[in-house]
Amino acid sequence: MADALESLNGLIVPLGGQPLLLPNIAVAELVGYRLSQPAAQGPEWFLGWTTWRDQKVPLLDPELLLGQPSSQAAEVQPRTLILNALGGRTGLNFIGLRIWGIPRSRKVLRGEIEPVGEAAAYITQPVRLADEPAELLIPDLLAIEQALADSGLLR
């Protein structure tokens, strides 16, 4: 039990600006990119719907959501990172993020993570990890779910 309090298995998700740091438990699967139903309405960061394991999943562009530059490269195929929805909203079990790189696993030890800034829209905390060149953003997944609900897309 002490191990759980001293370390966390996470994923570093590359984006065009600052990468995301997600706990492994938040991620369901990394799959090929497929936009089943493009967005007809909604915020700019809402790309539409993808189908994953016979479920309709909202697909978001995290770079637009967080106001970052796009990391899209012509030679790189996009992927979809399927996240577990944490808020318990009816009809929202998963959220998809379009990403342009492969997340990498990282064990985060308690003593090597340091807050480096203030929370912002959809960001719980910017942090720095020992031996990581860039600051990382811990996304506020509940705020992202709320933004989906507020936009009327989950009806």
C-alpha positions in Angstrom: 0.0 0.0 0.0 2.9 2.4 0.7 4.0 2.0 -2.9 0.7 3.5 -4.2 1.3 6.6 -2.1 4.9 7.0 -3.2 4.5 6.6 -7.0 2.1 6.8 -9.8 2.2 5.2 -13.3 1.5 7.8 -15.8 1.5 8.6 -19.5 3.2 11.6 -21.1 1.1 12.6 -24.1 2.9 14.8 -26.7 1.0 17.9 -27.9 2.1 20.9 -30.0 2.9 22.9 -27.0 3.2 21.4 -23.6 2.7 17.7 -23.2 0.0 16.2 -20.9 0.6 14.0 -17.9 -2.2 11.5 -17.3 -2.4 8.8 -14.7 -2.6 5.3 -16.4 -6.0 4.8 -14.8 -7.5 7.6 -16.8 -6.6 6.0 -20.2 -8.6 3.2 -21.6 -6.8 2.6 -24.9 -4.8 4.1 -27.7 -6.4 3.3 -31.1 -6.2 4.3 -34.7 -7.9 7.6 -35.6 -11.4 7.3 -37.0 -13.9 10.1 -37.1 -17.2 8.3 -37.5 -19.4 11.4 -37.5 -17.9 14.9 -38.0 -19.1 17.7 -35.8 -22.1 19.6 -37.2 -22.2 22.0 -34.2 -20.3 22.7 -31.0 -17.1 24.3 -30.0 -14.1 24.4 -32.3 -12.3 21.8 -30.2 -15.1 19.3 -30.7 -14.2 17.2 -33.8 -17.3 15.0 -33.7 -17.9 11.4 -32.7 -15.8 8.2 -33.1 -17.0 4.7 -32.5 -15.0 2.6 -30.0 -16.1 -0.8 -28.9 -19.6 -0.2 -30.2 -20.0 3.0 -28.3 -20.3 6.6 -29.6 -17.5 8.6 -28.1 -17.0 12.4 -28.3 -13.7 13.2 -30.0 -11.8 16.3 -29.0 -8.8 18.2 -30.3 -6.8 18.8 -27.0 -4.5 21.4 -28.7 -7.4 23.6 -29.6 -9.1 23.0 -26.2 -5.9 24.1 -24.4 -5.0 26.9 -26.9 -1.8 25.2 -28.0 -0.2 25.1 -31.4 -1.0 22.1 -33.5 1.6 19.3 -33.7 0.1 17.9 -36.9 2.9 16.7 -39.2 2.2 15.5 -42.8 4.1 12.3 -42.2 2.4 11.4 -38.9 -0.9 9.6 -38.7 -3.2 10.8 -36.0 -4.3 8.5 -33.2 -7.2 8.5 -30.7 -6.4 8.3 -27.0 -9.6 7.0 -25.3 -10.0 8.3 -21.8 -12.3 7.0 -19.1 -14.9 9.6 -18.2 -14.7 10.2 -14.4 -17.7 12.4 -13.7 -20.5 9.8 -13.7 -22.6 11.6 -16.3 -25.3 9.5 -18.0 -24.3 8.8 -21.6 -20.6 9.7 -21.1 -18.4 6.8 -20.4 -15.4 7.7 -22.5 -13.8 10.7 -24.2 -11.5 10.6 -27.2 -8.5 12.9 -27.8 -6.9 13.2 -31.2 -3.2 13.1 -30.8 -0.3 13.1 -33.2 2.3 11.1 -31.3 2.7 8.1 -29.2 2.3 8.6 -25.4 5.1 7.2 -23.4 4.9 5.5 -20.0 6.5 7.2 -17.0 6.6 6.2 -13.4 6.2 9.4 -11.3 7.8 9.3 -7.9 6.5 11.6 -5.2 9.7 13.5 -4.7 10.3 14.2 -8.4 7.1 16.2 -9.3 7.0 19.9 -8.6 4.1 22.4 -9.3 5.3 25.2 -11.6 2.3 27.4 -12.3 -1.3 28.1 -11.7 -4.4 26.2 -12.7 -6.0 27.4 -15.9 -9.0 26.5 -18.1 -9.0 22.7 -18.4 -5.7 22.5 -16.6 -5.5 21.3 -12.9 -1.8 21.9 -12.6 1.3 22.6 -14.7 4.2 20.5 -13.3 7.9 19.7 -13.8 9.3 16.2 -13.5 12.9 15.4 -12.8 14.7 14.5 -16.1 11.9 15.8 -18.3 12.8 18.7 -20.6 9.4 20.3 -20.8 6.8 21.3 -18.3 3.8 19.0 -18.3 0.1 19.8 -17.9 -2.2 17.8 -15.8 -5.6 18.2 -17.5 -8.8 18.9 -15.5 -10.8 15.9 -16.9 -13.9 16.8 -14.9 -13.9 20.4 -16.4 -13.5 18.9 -19.9 -16.5 16.7 -19.2 -18.4 19.7 -17.9 -17.6 21.6 -21.1 -19.0 18.8 -23.2 -22.2 18.8 -21.1 -22.4 22.7 -21.2 -22.1 22.7 -25.0 -25.2 20.5 -25.2 -23.4 17.7 -27.0 -24.3 15.0 -24.6 -28.1 15.1 -25.0 
